[in-house]
Amino acid sequence: MLNETQIDAYLHRLEYSGPRAVDLATLTALHQAHLQQIAFENLDISLGTKLDLSTDALLDKLLRQGRGGFCYELNQAFALLLEALGFTVSRLSARVHNGKDFGPDFDHMLLLVDVDGKDYLADVGFGDCFRSPLQLGGDGVHEFGLHYYLLADGEQHYVLMQGKDGGTGHAQYRFSLQAHAIEDFFEMCEYQQTSPLSHFTQKSICSIATVAGRVSMSNNKCIVTDRYGRHVHTIHGEGEYRALLLKYFGMRLAGDVDVGKLFLRHV
């Protein structure tokens, strides 16, 4: 459980100064703030730095270093914050859809949050996904011209769907409502950061939601999506890569980090 000092530091990182009530308004505000302040990124994997899901390591990376992380890191940290504020949280295993089929169990971690007897999905570790918590059994969420909703898939199994408003949805991941301990995700977390078959080892990514859209850096490309469209810029050197990380994500990498491993990967 996070202590008061850690809670305050986390909320400061989220630039959140609102109510701390255990209700849907607070959950929604924190969920949206998390997506807009803490990046989804795998830079440590590309740099060969082993990830650590312990509470101290997560808080150090996200709060002191000002970094982001991928699903196991971000959703575990968010779960710790929510639990410290009084929310009841379950960690769920999901199988991510790869365009043809669903991946293995524990491929992704998301959260189920109880609010006044109703269950809501929270996910701050899937990159471009729903920004407002998604009620289990509800009508879904409409955001930025997209509709996120759930399809029942067998007893206590659901599939998260994403589609353009009024259009056909596409599967994102499949999950059950069985709660897990964080330790249950350790093996797949190790796989995701070491296997050449994992898409996290095949390219670097740093992505964050904005009020108007999203900013992403993938290998040597910087992609900005806003109300005017999608803009792609080629990154030409380590200095520019570092400058863009600071500009869009507020992230500073140590001077001895070989940034070439990030923006020159598989180009």
C-alpha positions as CSV (number, residue, x, y, z in Angstrom):
1,M,0.0,0.0,0.0
2,L,1.3,3.4,-0.9
3,N,1.8,5.9,2.0
4,E,0.5,9.5,2.0
5,T,3.8,10.9,0.7
6,Q,3.9,8.4,-2.2
7,I,0.2,9.2,-3.0
8,D,0.9,12.9,-3.1
9,A,4.0,12.4,-5.3
10,Y,2.0,10.2,-7.7
11,L,-0.9,12.7,-7.9
12,H,1.7,15.5,-8.5
13,R,3.1,13.5,-11.4
14,L,-0.4,13.3,-12.8
15,E,-0.9,17.0,-12.3
16,Y,-4.0,16.1,-10.4
17,S,-5.3,18.2,-7.6
18,G,-9.0,17.2,-7.6
19,P,-11.1,15.2,-5.1
20,R,-9.9,11.9,-3.8
21,A,-13.3,10.4,-3.3
22,V,-13.9,6.8,-4.2
23,D,-16.3,7.5,-7.0
24,L,-16.6,7.3,-10.8
25,A,-15.7,11.0,-11.3
26,T,-12.4,10.6,-9.5
27,L,-11.6,7.3,-11.3
28,T,-12.3,8.9,-14.6
29,A,-10.3,12.0,-13.9
30,L,-7.3,9.9,-12.7
31,H,-7.5,7.6,-15.7
32,Q,-7.5,10.4,-18.2
33,A,-4.7,12.2,-16.3
34,H,-2.6,9.1,-16.3
35,L,-2.9,8.6,-20.1
36,Q,-2.0,12.3,-20.7
37,Q,0.9,12.5,-18.3
38,I,2.7,9.2,-18.3
39,A,3.8,7.7,-21.5
40,F,3.3,4.1,-22.8
41,E,6.9,3.2,-23.7
42,N,9.3,0.3,-24.0
43,L,12.6,2.2,-24.2
44,D,14.2,0.1,-21.4
45,I,13.5,-3.0,-23.4
46,S,15.2,-1.6,-26.5
47,L,18.1,-0.5,-24.3
48,G,18.5,-3.9,-22.7
49,T,17.5,-2.8,-19.2
50,K,15.7,-5.4,-17.2
51,L,12.2,-4.3,-15.9
52,D,11.3,-4.5,-12.3
53,L,7.7,-4.7,-11.2
54,S,8.3,-4.1,-7.5
55,T,6.6,-1.1,-5.9
56,D,9.8,0.8,-5.1
57,A,11.2,0.3,-8.6
58,L,7.9,1.4,-10.3
59,L,7.6,4.5,-8.2
60,D,11.2,5.4,-8.8
61,K,10.9,5.0,-12.6
62,L,7.5,6.8,-13.0
63,L,7.8,9.5,-10.3
64,R,11.5,10.2,-9.7
65,Q,12.8,9.5,-13.2
66,G,9.7,10.9,-15.0
67,R,9.5,7.9,-17.2
68,G,6.7,5.7,-18.5
69,G,6.4,2.0,-19.1
70,F,4.3,-0.8,-20.7
71,C,1.2,-2.6,-19.5
72,Y,2.5,-4.5,-16.5
73,E,4.3,-1.4,-15.2
74,L,1.7,1.2,-15.8
75,N,-1.4,-0.8,-14.7
76,Q,0.3,-2.2,-11.7
77,A,1.4,1.3,-10.6
78,F,-2.1,2.7,-11.2
79,A,-3.7,-0.2,-9.3
80,L,-1.4,0.6,-6.3
81,L,-2.6,4.3,-6.4
82,L,-6.2,3.4,-6.7
83,E,-6.0,0.9,-3.9
84,A,-4.3,3.4,-1.7
85,L,-7.2,5.8,-2.3
86,G,-9.7,3.2,-1.3
87,F,-10.8,1.6,-4.6
88,T,-11.2,-2.1,-4.9
89,V,-9.1,-3.3,-7.8
90,S,-8.6,-6.6,-9.6
91,R,-5.7,-7.3,-12.0
92,L,-7.0,-9.2,-15.0
93,S,-5.2,-11.2,-17.7
94,A,-5.9,-10.4,-21.4
95,R,-4.9,-12.1,-24.6
96,V,-4.1,-9.4,-27.2
97,H,-5.4,-9.8,-30.8
98,N,-2.6,-9.8,-33.3
99,G,-4.9,-9.3,-36.4
100,K,-5.4,-13.0,-36.8
101,D,-5.9,-14.6,-33.4
102,F,-5.6,-13.9,-29.7
103,G,-2.2,-14.3,-28.0
104,P,-1.4,-16.2,-24.8
105,D,-2.7,-15.7,-21.3
106,F,-1.1,-12.8,-19.4
107,D,-0.2,-11.2,-22.7
108,H,-1.6,-8.0,-21.3
109,M,-2.7,-6.8,-17.9
110,L,-5.8,-4.5,-17.3
111,L,-7.7,-3.5,-14.2
112,L,-11.3,-4.1,-13.0
113,V,-12.4,-1.4,-10.5
114,D,-15.4,-1.6,-8.3
115,V,-17.3,1.7,-7.9
116,D,-20.5,1.7,-5.9
117,G,-21.1,-1.9,-6.8
118,K,-20.5,-1.5,-10.5
119,D,-17.5,-2.9,-12.3
120,Y,-15.4,-0.7,-14.6
121,L,-12.4,-1.5,-16.8
122,A,-9.4,0.7,-16.4
123,D,-6.4,0.4,-18.7
124,V,-3.6,3.0,-18.8
125,G,-1.1,0.5,-20.4
126,F,-2.5,-0.3,-23.9
127,G,-1.4,2.7,-25.8
128,D,-4.2,4.2,-27.9
129,C,-7.3,2.9,-26.1
130,F,-10.4,4.1,-24.2
131,R,-9.7,7.1,-22.1
132,S,-12.8,6.9,-19.8
133,P,-13.3,3.8,-17.7
134,L,-15.5,1.3,-19.5
135,Q,-18.5,-0.1,-17.5
136,L,-18.9,-3.9,-17.6
137,G,-22.4,-4.4,-19.1
138,G,-22.6,-0.8,-20.3
139,D,-23.0,0.7,-23.8
140,G,-19.3,1.5,-24.2
141,V,-17.4,4.7,-24.6
142,H,-17.5,7.1,-27.6
143,E,-14.3,9.1,-28.0
144,F,-12.6,10.8,-30.9
145,G,-14.9,9.3,-33.4
146,L,-14.3,5.8,-32.0
147,H,-16.5,3.4,-30.1
148,Y,-15.1,1.1,-27.5
149,Y,-17.4,-1.6,-26.3
150,L,-17.4,-5.2,-24.9
151,L,-18.7,-8.4,-26.4
152,A,-19.5,-11.3,-24.1
153,D,-17.4,-14.3,-25.2
154,G,-18.4,-17.3,-23.1
155,E,-18.9,-17.4,-19.4
156,Q,-17.1,-14.5,-17.7
157,H,-15.1,-13.8,-20.9
158,Y,-15.2,-10.6,-22.8
159,V,-13.6,-9.1,-25.9
160,L,-12.8,-5.4,-26.1
161,M,-13.8,-4.0,-29.4
162,Q,-12.8,-0.8,-31.2
163,G,-14.5,0.6,-34.2
164,K,-15.4,3.9,-35.9
165,D,-18.7,5.3,-34.7
166,G,-21.4,3.5,-36.7
167,G,-18.8,1.1,-38.2
168,T,-17.6,-2.5,-37.7
169,G,-15.6,-3.1,-34.6
170,H,-12.3,-4.9,-34.4
171,A,-11.1,-7.1,-31.5
172,Q,-8.4,-5.6,-29.3
173,Y,-8.1,-8.2,-26.6
174,R,-10.0,-11.0,-24.8
175,F,-10.1,-11.3,-21.0
176,S,-11.8,-13.1,-18.1
177,L,-12.9,-11.7,-14.8
178,Q,-10.6,-13.9,-12.8
179,A,-8.4,-11.8,-10.5
180,H,-4.6,-12.4,-10.4
181,A,-1.7,-11.4,-8.2
182,I,1.0,-9.3,-9.9
183,E,3.4,-12.3,-9.6
184,D,1.2,-14.2,-12.1
185,F,2.4,-11.8,-14.8
186,F,6.1,-12.1,-14.1
187,E,6.7,-14.9,-16.6
188,M,5.0,-13.1,-19.6
189,C,6.7,-9.8,-18.6
190,E,10.0,-11.6,-18.9
191,Y,9.0,-13.0,-22.3
192,Q,7.8,-9.7,-23.6
193,Q,11.1,-8.0,-22.9
194,T,13.5,-10.8,-24.0
195,S,11.9,-12.9,-26.8
196,P,12.7,-12.0,-30.4
197,L,9.0,-12.9,-31.1
198,S,7.7,-10.2,-28.9
199,H,6.7,-7.1,-30.7
200,F,8.2,-5.1,-27.8
201,T,11.7,-6.3,-28.7
202,Q,11.3,-5.5,-32.4
203,K,10.9,-1.7,-32.2
204,S,11.0,1.2,-29.7
205,I,7.8,3.0,-28.9
206,C,6.9,6.0,-26.8
207,S,3.4,7.2,-27.0
208,I,1.1,9.6,-25.0
209,A,-2.4,10.9,-25.3
210,T,-3.0,14.6,-25.7
211,V,-6.2,16.7,-25.4
212,A,-6.5,16.8,-29.2
213,G,-5.1,13.3,-30.1
214,R,-1.8,11.5,-29.6
215,V,2.0,11.9,-30.0
216,S,4.1,8.8,-30.7
217,M,7.8,8.2,-31.4
218,S,8.5,4.8,-33.1
219,N,12.0,4.1,-34.1
220,N,13.1,7.1,-36.2
221,K,9.5,8.5,-36.7
222,C,7.6,11.0,-34.7
223,I,3.9,10.9,-35.3
224,V,1.6,13.7,-34.2
225,T,-2.2,13.2,-34.5
226,D,-4.4,16.2,-33.8
227,R,-7.6,17.8,-35.0
228,Y,-5.8,18.7,-38.3
229,G,-4.8,15.1,-39.1
230,R,-1.8,12.8,-38.8
231,H,1.7,14.3,-39.2
232,V,4.8,12.1,-39.6
233,H,8.3,13.5,-39.1
234,T,11.6,11.6,-39.6
235,I,14.1,11.9,-36.7
236,H,17.6,12.6,-38.0
237,G,19.9,12.2,-35.0
238,E,20.3,11.5,-31.3
239,G,20.1,15.2,-30.4
240,E,16.8,15.6,-32.1
241,Y,15.5,12.3,-30.5
242,R,16.3,13.6,-27.0
243,A,14.8,17.0,-27.8
244,L,11.5,15.4,-28.9
245,L,11.4,13.1,-25.9
246,L,11.7,16.2,-23.7
247,K,9.2,18.3,-25.7
248,Y,6.4,15.8,-26.0
249,F,6.9,13.5,-23.0
250,G,8.9,15.5,-20.5
251,M,11.5,12.7,-20.5
252,R,15.3,13.1,-20.0
253,L,17.5,10.1,-20.7
254,A,20.8,9.9,-18.9
255,G,23.7,11.3,-21.0
256,D,25.4,7.9,-21.3
257,V,22.3,6.2,-22.8
258,D,23.0,5.0,-26.4
259,V,20.0,6.7,-28.0
260,G,21.0,5.2,-31.3
261,K,19.6,1.9,-30.1
262,L,16.2,3.6,-29.9
263,F,15.7,5.6,-33.1
264,L,17.8,3.4,-35.4
265,R,16.1,0.1,-34.5
266,H,15.0,-1.9,-37.5
267,V,14.8,1.1,-39.8
